[in-house]
Structures are given as C-alpha cells and as structure tokens.
Amino acid sequence: MTSTAFSYSAGRASQDFLYPPSAIQSAITGALDDLRVHSVHLTNDAGLLVYHGSTADDRRISVTIRPLQANSRVAVRVGWFGDEPLSKAVLDRIGIRLGELPAEAVPVEIPSEPGSNPFFAKDPETETQILKEQADSLYRDTPVP
C-alpha cells in the first residue's frame, strides 16, 4: 500500500494513507513520540479522531484522521500559523512507521520553521510604528463637521 502526495496550504498539511484509521493510530502515536511531542491525548470529534499535543517548544499540534471509505486522510497543524517542515516530518514519520518509506533515524534536531504572525511585525520598532499609524487614523485633534 502507498499513500498520496504531501500537500500544505494555509498552515495545514495533509496526506492520504491507504489504511483504515484503526491501522494508522499506533503509527501516529509513534511518530509524535519520535518528534518529542508530549502531553498527547486523543479526542473523537464527529467521527474524526484528533490527537492533540505540545511540541518541544510548547506550541500546540493536532493530527486529525478523517476516514475515507477504506483509506484515511491525515492532517497536521502546528501552532497558530503552521510549520511546514515539522508537519512534513510528522507525516513522513507516519509513513516510515507504516513501512511506506525507508527506515531512517529519528532526527536529533526536529525540523521546524514556525510560521510568522501575519498580524504583527517581528521588529518592535516596526510594530510600534504600525500601531501608532492605526491610532493616528482613528484619532483626530480637530472637529470634523
């Protein structure tokens, strides 16, 4: 059995596996353990199985299994804004544990590239300037007829 290609969009990665959900649950828990995801718990949300946990740098991660007849679609979201390398690593580790990909060592350094916050700049001076411009546009010192 093989899986479909990895896809990533809007902070969420997904991949279809040609296994029923019951067959990939242990692969998911093993993959999360390999990548040092802790505090993992499983919920059942309207027929979807969702694993919730925290990454080594304490961002939230969720892995969702959506049943598709005899197959499963697995989706991964890391943090608020996504992390494509870590999401891909999770899906690759699932593939390795299912025997679809060749075995490889668990990475010493977890691949990660946290998404940036699209609402605020990382530079404090730029952020201050943005907030000042927003405040200036709302407040006028002269009466408006």
QUISUL-V901839 format. One record per residue. N is the residue number from 1. RES is the residue in one letter. OMEGA is omega in radians with two decimals (NA if undefined). NEAR is the number of other ideal C-beta (glycine too) atoms within 12 Angstrom. D_FIRST is the distance of its C-alpha to the first C-alpha in whole Angstrom. Layout:
n=N res=RES omega=OMEGA near=NEAR d_first=D_FIRST
n=N res=RES omega=OMEGA near=NEAR d_first=D_FIRST
//
This chain:
n=1 res=M omega=3.10 near=17 d_first=0
n=2 res=T omega=-3.12 near=15 d_first=4
n=3 res=S omega=3.07 near=29 d_first=7
n=4 res=T omega=-3.08 near=19 d_first=10
n=5 res=A omega=3.07 near=14 d_first=13
n=6 res=F omega=3.02 near=28 d_first=16
n=7 res=S omega=-3.12 near=20 d_first=19
n=8 res=Y omega=3.14 near=25 d_first=22
n=9 res=S omega=3.07 near=13 d_first=25
n=10 res=A omega=3.08 near=16 d_first=28
n=11 res=G omega=-3.08 near=28 d_first=27
n=12 res=R omega=3.10 near=30 d_first=24
n=13 res=A omega=3.07 near=34 d_first=21
n=14 res=S omega=3.13 near=32 d_first=18
n=15 res=Q omega=3.09 near=39 d_first=14
n=16 res=D omega=3.06 near=30 d_first=11
n=17 res=F omega=-3.10 near=40 d_first=8
n=18 res=L omega=3.12 near=23 d_first=6
n=19 res=Y omega=3.03 near=31 d_first=8
n=20 res=P omega=-3.11 near=20 d_first=11
n=21 res=P omega=-3.11 near=31 d_first=14
n=22 res=S omega=-3.11 near=15 d_first=15
n=23 res=A omega=-3.08 near=23 d_first=12
n=24 res=I omega=-3.12 near=38 d_first=12
n=25 res=Q omega=-3.14 near=28 d_first=16
n=26 res=S omega=3.09 near=19 d_first=17
n=27 res=A omega=3.14 near=33 d_first=15
n=28 res=I omega=-3.13 near=42 d_first=17
n=29 res=T omega=3.09 near=25 d_first=20
n=30 res=G omega=3.13 near=23 d_first=19
n=31 res=A omega=3.13 near=39 d_first=19
n=32 res=L omega=3.09 near=38 d_first=22
n=33 res=D omega=3.12 near=22 d_first=24
n=34 res=D omega=-3.07 near=28 d_first=23
n=35 res=L omega=3.05 near=40 d_first=24
n=36 res=R omega=3.01 near=27 d_first=27
n=37 res=V omega=-3.08 near=35 d_first=27
n=38 res=H omega=3.14 near=20 d_first=29
n=39 res=S omega=-3.09 near=18 d_first=31
n=40 res=V omega=3.01 near=27 d_first=27
n=41 res=H omega=-3.06 near=19 d_first=28
n=42 res=L omega=3.02 near=22 d_first=26
n=43 res=T omega=3.07 near=17 d_first=27
n=44 res=N omega=-3.05 near=16 d_first=26
n=45 res=D omega=3.10 near=14 d_first=27
n=46 res=A omega=3.10 near=10 d_first=27
n=47 res=G omega=3.08 near=14 d_first=24
n=48 res=L omega=3.04 near=21 d_first=22
n=49 res=L omega=-3.08 near=28 d_first=22
n=50 res=V omega=3.03 near=27 d_first=23
n=51 res=Y omega=3.10 near=38 d_first=24
n=52 res=H omega=3.10 near=26 d_first=27
n=53 res=G omega=3.12 near=31 d_first=28
n=54 res=S omega=3.12 near=21 d_first=30
n=55 res=T omega=3.14 near=32 d_first=30
n=56 res=A omega=3.11 near=25 d_first=32
n=57 res=D omega=3.02 near=19 d_first=34
n=58 res=D omega=2.94 near=15 d_first=34
n=59 res=R omega=3.10 near=28 d_first=33
n=60 res=R omega=3.08 near=28 d_first=31
n=61 res=I omega=3.05 near=42 d_first=27
n=62 res=S omega=3.09 near=35 d_first=25
n=63 res=V omega=-3.06 near=47 d_first=21
n=64 res=T omega=3.05 near=33 d_first=20
n=65 res=I omega=3.09 near=37 d_first=18
n=66 res=R omega=3.12 near=24 d_first=18
n=67 res=P omega=3.08 near=24 d_first=16
n=68 res=L omega=-3.06 near=22 d_first=15
n=69 res=Q omega=-3.14 near=12 d_first=15
n=70 res=A omega=-3.10 near=15 d_first=12
n=71 res=N omega=3.11 near=22 d_first=10
n=72 res=S omega=3.00 near=35 d_first=12
n=73 res=R omega=3.14 near=30 d_first=14
n=74 res=V omega=3.13 near=47 d_first=16
n=75 res=A omega=-3.12 near=35 d_first=19
n=76 res=V omega=3.03 near=43 d_first=21
n=77 res=R omega=-3.13 near=33 d_first=25
n=78 res=V omega=3.10 near=41 d_first=27
n=79 res=G omega=-3.12 near=26 d_first=31
n=80 res=W omega=-2.95 near=19 d_first=33
n=81 res=F omega=3.07 near=21 d_first=32
n=82 res=G omega=3.12 near=31 d_first=29
n=83 res=D omega=-3.03 near=32 d_first=27
n=84 res=E omega=-3.13 near=28 d_first=25
n=85 res=P omega=-3.14 near=25 d_first=24
n=86 res=L omega=3.10 near=40 d_first=24
n=87 res=S omega=3.11 near=44 d_first=22
n=88 res=K omega=3.12 near=32 d_first=19
n=89 res=A omega=3.11 near=35 d_first=20
n=90 res=V omega=-3.13 near=48 d_first=19
n=91 res=L omega=3.07 near=44 d_first=15
n=92 res=D omega=3.13 near=32 d_first=15
n=93 res=R omega=3.06 near=37 d_first=16
n=94 res=I omega=3.10 near=42 d_first=13
n=95 res=G omega=3.10 near=34 d_first=11
n=96 res=I omega=-3.12 near=25 d_first=13
n=97 res=R omega=3.07 near=31 d_first=13
n=98 res=L omega=-3.13 near=30 d_first=9
n=99 res=G omega=3.14 near=18 d_first=9
n=100 res=E omega=3.11 near=25 d_first=7
n=101 res=L omega=3.11 near=22 d_first=11
n=102 res=P omega=-3.13 near=10 d_first=14
n=103 res=A omega=3.04 near=14 d_first=16
n=104 res=E omega=-3.10 near=13 d_first=19
n=105 res=A omega=3.06 near=10 d_first=22
n=106 res=V omega=-3.09 near=20 d_first=23
n=107 res=P omega=3.09 near=21 d_first=25
n=108 res=V omega=3.07 near=10 d_first=29
n=109 res=E omega=-3.13 near=13 d_first=30
n=110 res=I omega=3.12 near=28 d_first=27
n=111 res=P omega=-3.10 near=24 d_first=27
n=112 res=S omega=3.07 near=26 d_first=29
n=113 res=E omega=-3.07 near=21 d_first=31
n=114 res=P omega=3.10 near=26 d_first=32
n=115 res=G omega=3.13 near=25 d_first=33
n=116 res=S omega=3.11 near=16 d_first=36
n=117 res=N omega=-3.09 near=14 d_first=38
n=118 res=P omega=-3.08 near=12 d_first=39
n=119 res=F omega=-3.12 near=13 d_first=42
n=120 res=F omega=3.09 near=16 d_first=44
n=121 res=A omega=3.11 near=15 d_first=45
n=122 res=K omega=-3.14 near=14 d_first=44
n=123 res=D omega=-3.09 near=11 d_first=48
n=124 res=P omega=3.14 near=11 d_first=50
n=125 res=E omega=3.10 near=11 d_first=53
n=126 res=T omega=3.13 near=13 d_first=51
n=127 res=E omega=3.11 near=16 d_first=50
n=128 res=T omega=3.14 near=14 d_first=54
n=129 res=Q omega=3.13 near=15 d_first=54
n=130 res=I omega=-3.13 near=18 d_first=52
n=131 res=L omega=3.11 near=17 d_first=53
n=132 res=K omega=3.13 near=14 d_first=57
n=133 res=E omega=3.11 near=13 d_first=56
n=134 res=Q omega=3.13 near=14 d_first=55
n=135 res=A omega=3.13 near=12 d_first=58
n=136 res=D omega=-3.13 near=12 d_first=60
n=137 res=S omega=-3.14 near=10 d_first=59
n=138 res=L omega=-3.05 near=10 d_first=59
n=139 res=Y omega=3.06 near=11 d_first=63
n=140 res=R omega=-3.10 near=10 d_first=66
n=141 res=D omega=-3.13 near=7 d_first=69
n=142 res=T omega=3.12 near=6 d_first=71
n=143 res=P omega=3.12 near=5 d_first=71
n=144 res=V omega=-3.12 near=6 d_first=70
n=145 res=P omega=NA near=4 d_first=72
//
